[in-house]
Amino acid sequence: MTPQHEDRSGEAWRAELAAALNALPTAEFLDVMRQVLPVQAANDADPAFRNVLMLVEVSTDPDDGDVEQRVVAWPDRVHYGGGLGTYQGLCEEGTCAGCGRTVTSNAKRAVCPLCGTNCRLT
């Protein structure tokens, strides 16, 4: 007799997974997304195109309505000895030297999810 496997599909399981993700501190949530989004992009990729799934922080200036978009860069785990850096919110920002996108992170040393360039943020 083969062991019963827990059903890993359906609305109830997705709700449980969402609750578990929402319970994570933001730094840990971002690290999970660092591990998941590239795999999901590769799973559905058309080989003729380069597909990247990433997080983007969007803010709107309440005075003039200007919208800013910043790619969420992952903490440089090599620089931080396998850790996530100190989480103080997505307060570090800069421009990726590799692709020119504006990036944000909780860490001063981060990796752009779009092009893989190591970024030094301020």
Residue pairs with C-beta under 8 A, 6 or more apart in sequence:
7 13
21 29
21 32
24 32
25 87
26 87
26 89
26 106
27 75
27 84
27 85
27 87
27 106
28 84
30 55
30 72
30 74
30 75
30 84
30 106
31 74
31 75
31 84
33 55
34 74
34 113
37 53
37 54
37 55
37 113
38 52
38 53
38 113
40 53
41 51
41 52
41 53
42 51
44 51
45 51
52 113
52 114
54 71
54 72
54 113
54 114
55 71
55 72
55 113
56 69
56 70
56 71
56 72
57 69
57 70
57 72
57 90
57 104
58 67
58 68
58 69
58 70
59 67
59 68
59 70
60 66
60 67
60 68
61 67
61 68
68 102
69 102
70 90
70 93
70 102
70 103
70 104
71 96
71 101
71 102
71 103
71 104
71 112
71 113
71 114
72 90
72 103
72 104
72 105
72 113
73 96
73 103
73 104
73 105
73 107
73 110
73 111
73 112
73 113
73 119
73 121
74 105
74 110
74 111
74 113
75 83
75 84
75 85
75 105
75 106
75 107
75 109
75 110
75 111
76 85
76 107
76 109
76 110
76 111
76 118
77 83
77 84
79 109
79 118
80 107
80 109
84 106
84 107
85 105
85 106
85 107
85 108
85 109
86 106
86 107
87 106
88 106
89 106
90 104
90 105
90 106
91 104
91 106
92 104
92 105
92 106
92 107
92 108
92 110
92 121
92 122
93 102
93 103
93 104
93 105
93 121
93 122
94 102
94 103
94 119
94 120
94 121
94 122
95 101
95 102
95 103
96 102
96 103
96 112
96 114
96 115
96 117
96 119
97 117
97 119
98 112
98 114
98 115
98 116
98 117
99 112
99 114
99 115
99 117
101 112
101 114
103 110
103 112
103 119
103 121
104 121
105 119
105 121
107 121
108 120
108 121
108 122
109 118
109 119
109 120
109 121
110 118
110 119
110 121
111 117
111 118
111 119
112 119
